[in-house]
Amino acid sequence: MGRSKRKAGKNIRNLALARRMKAIYYFLYAAGFAIFPFLFVSFFKDLFQSFSGDNSLEINPILYVPFAFGFCICAFRGYNYWQRANHADQGAKGEEKMAEVMTTLEQEGWDIEYGMPLGKRLGDADIVCISPQQKAYVVDVKSHRGEVVTDGETLSRRMGKESYSFEKNFLRKSMQQAFQVKKQRKLKFVTPILAFSEAQVSVPPGKVKGVYVVEKLRLVPLLKSLG
């Protein structure tokens, strides 16, 4: 596997930037919806007065409703894109932190690629690495906080006394990524690993539904132990 020039977190940083640009556009549209009706009414009143000499023209407030509706929609979409950009930046930070701990493996001869495009709605493989013994791994990095626990079938996140299901099936996605990397790189086997950059992982050693689940500090020791 040839070394990639892509940096860890670069793809998702680009995604965050694209989302922020969309957010800014929507905020500008919202500002337009907020300002335009007042400017138009002022202009129309001045025009009416210049022709009729009457300055008592009243504008029905209902005319402002469509503009208020447009303002709300654009402001909401702008806020939504901005929040999604924040989440993307958080994910990028997680990938960058993982890349820092992976430097020791690179120095030991591991071949490491970041942000490998997978297609088929699988996005990018955060980290694909091949050991000096030619064993292949795909690492899906998550930046969620809290404590990750399992019932042996699924993962959930514990925050204080409450446990919450993750928004997606990360175990299944990790398996799908491993299969796709295997197919694209024409490898015999690819081991899937789910690594959390911020969360504490309270999962028994071994695989959960075919996937290793580890926290940041356990990633490199796991890879070294697997070869």
C-alpha positions in Angstrom: 0.0 0.0 0.0 1.5 3.3 -1.1 1.7 6.1 1.4 -1.0 8.7 1.0 -0.3 12.4 1.1 -3.6 13.0 2.9 -3.3 14.2 6.4 -5.4 12.9 9.3 -8.7 14.8 9.6 -8.2 16.7 6.3 -11.3 15.3 4.6 -13.6 16.1 7.5 -12.0 19.5 7.9 -12.9 20.2 4.3 -16.4 19.0 5.1 -16.6 21.3 8.1 -15.5 24.2 5.9 -18.2 23.5 3.3 -20.9 23.3 5.9 -19.8 26.6 7.4 -19.9 28.3 4.0 -23.5 27.0 3.6 -24.3 28.2 7.1 -23.0 31.7 6.2 -25.0 31.8 3.0 -28.2 30.9 4.9 -27.5 33.5 7.5 -27.1 36.1 4.7 -30.4 35.0 3.2 -32.0 35.3 6.6 -30.6 38.9 7.0 -32.0 39.7 3.5 -35.5 38.4 4.5 -35.2 40.5 7.7 -34.1 43.8 6.1 -35.7 43.8 2.6 -39.3 44.3 3.6 -38.5 47.3 5.7 -36.4 48.9 3.0 -39.1 48.1 0.3 -41.9 49.6 2.5 -39.9 52.7 3.2 -39.1 53.1 -0.5 -42.7 52.5 -1.5 -44.0 55.0 1.1 -41.6 57.7 -0.1 -42.6 57.0 -3.7 -46.3 57.1 -2.9 -45.8 60.4 -1.0 -43.9 62.0 -3.8 -46.7 61.3 -6.3 -49.7 61.9 -4.0 -48.4 64.2 -1.3 -50.1 61.9 1.2 -47.9 60.4 3.9 -50.6 58.5 5.7 -50.2 55.2 3.7 -50.5 52.2 6.0 -49.0 48.8 5.1 -50.9 45.7 6.1 -48.7 43.8 8.6 -49.7 40.5 6.9 -47.3 41.4 4.1 -44.4 40.8 6.5 -45.5 37.2 7.2 -43.8 35.6 4.1 -40.6 37.4 4.9 -40.7 36.3 8.5 -41.3 32.8 7.4 -38.3 32.9 5.0 -36.2 34.4 7.8 -37.0 31.6 10.2 -36.3 28.9 7.6 -33.0 30.3 6.6 -31.9 31.1 10.1 -32.8 27.5 11.2 -30.9 26.0 8.3 -27.9 28.2 8.9 -27.8 27.2 12.6 -28.2 23.5 11.6 -25.2 23.7 9.2 -23.1 25.5 11.7 -23.8 22.9 14.3 -22.9 20.1 11.8 -19.7 22.0 11.0 -18.8 22.0 14.7 -19.4 18.2 14.9 -17.2 17.7 11.8 -14.4 19.8 13.4 -14.8 17.7 16.6 -14.4 14.5 14.5 -11.4 16.0 12.7 -9.7 16.7 16.1 -10.3 13.1 17.1 -8.7 11.8 13.9 -5.7 14.2 14.4 -5.3 12.9 18.0 -5.3 9.3 16.8 -2.7 10.2 14.1 -0.4 11.5 16.9 -0.4 8.2 18.7 0.1 6.3 15.4 3.5 8.0 14.7 5.3 5.3 16.8 4.0 2.6 14.4 5.1 4.6 11.4 8.6 4.7 12.9 8.5 0.9 13.2 7.7 0.3 9.6 3.9 0.3 9.5 2.3 1.6 6.3 -0.4 4.1 7.3 -3.0 5.9 5.1 -5.5 8.5 6.3 -8.9 9.3 4.8 -9.1 6.6 2.2 -12.2 7.1 0.0 -14.5 4.1 0.1 -17.6 5.2 -1.8 -20.9 3.2 -1.5 -22.1 5.6 1.2 -19.3 4.5 3.5 -17.5 7.8 3.4 -13.8 7.6 4.2 -11.7 5.1 6.1 -10.2 7.2 8.8 -7.0 5.0 9.1 -5.9 2.1 7.0 -2.7 0.5 8.2 -0.6 -2.5 7.2 1.9 -4.0 9.7 5.5 -5.1 8.7 4.0 -8.7 8.8 1.5 -7.6 6.1 -1.6 -7.7 8.3 -4.2 -5.1 7.4 -6.4 -3.0 9.7 -9.0 -0.3 9.2 -9.6 2.0 12.1 -12.9 4.0 12.4 -12.3 6.9 14.7 -15.1 8.4 16.8 -14.9 11.5 18.9 -17.9 10.9 21.3 -17.4 11.5 25.0 -18.6 9.5 28.0 -18.1 5.8 28.7 -18.6 3.3 25.9 -20.2 0.0 27.1 -21.7 -3.1 25.4 -24.2 -5.8 26.0 -22.3 -8.1 23.7 -24.4 -7.2 20.7 -24.5 -3.4 20.5 -22.6 -0.4 21.9 -24.1 2.4 24.0 -22.7 5.5 25.7 -23.0 6.1 29.4 -23.2 9.7 30.6 -23.4 9.8 34.3 -26.2 7.4 35.4 -27.9 7.4 32.0 -27.1 5.2 29.0 -27.8 6.3 25.4 -27.8 4.4 22.1 -25.5 5.7 19.4 -27.1 7.4 16.5 -25.7 4.7 14.1 -24.6 1.1 14.2 -20.8 1.7 14.4 -20.0 -2.0 14.6 -21.8 -2.8 11.3 -20.2 0.2 9.6 -16.7 -0.9 10.8 -17.3 -4.3 9.3 -18.5 -2.8 6.0 -15.5 -0.5 5.8 -13.2 -3.5 6.4 -14.9 -5.5 3.6 -14.6 -2.5 1.2 -10.9 -1.8 2.0 -10.3 -5.5 1.5 -12.0 -5.3 -1.9 -10.4 -2.1 -3.1 -6.9 -3.0 -2.0 -7.2 -6.7 -3.0 -6.2 -7.9 0.4 -6.7 -11.3 2.0 -8.2 -10.0 5.2 -8.8 -6.6 6.9 -9.4 -6.4 10.7 -11.9 -3.7 11.7 -11.2 -1.6 14.8 -13.5 1.1 16.3 -11.4 3.6 18.2 -12.7 6.4 20.5 -10.5 9.4 20.8 -12.3 11.0 23.8 -14.5 8.4 25.5 -13.5 5.8 28.1 -14.1 2.3 26.7 -15.4 -0.2 29.2 -15.6 -3.2 26.8 -14.2 -6.6 27.6 -11.0 -7.6 25.6 -11.7 -9.3 22.3 -14.1 -8.5 19.6 -17.7 -7.3 19.7 -19.6 -8.6 16.7 -16.3 -9.1 14.9 -14.9 -5.6 15.8 -12.3 -4.6 18.2 -13.4 -1.6 20.3 -10.7 0.5 22.1 -10.0 3.9 23.5 -7.2 6.1 22.2 -4.4 4.9 24.5 -5.2 1.3 23.8 -5.1 1.5 20.0 -1.3 1.2 19.4 -0.9 -1.6 22.0 -3.7 -3.5 20.4 -2.2 -3.1 16.9 1.2 -4.2 18.1 -0.3 -7.3 19.9 -2.1 -8.3 16.7 1.0 -7.8 14.6 
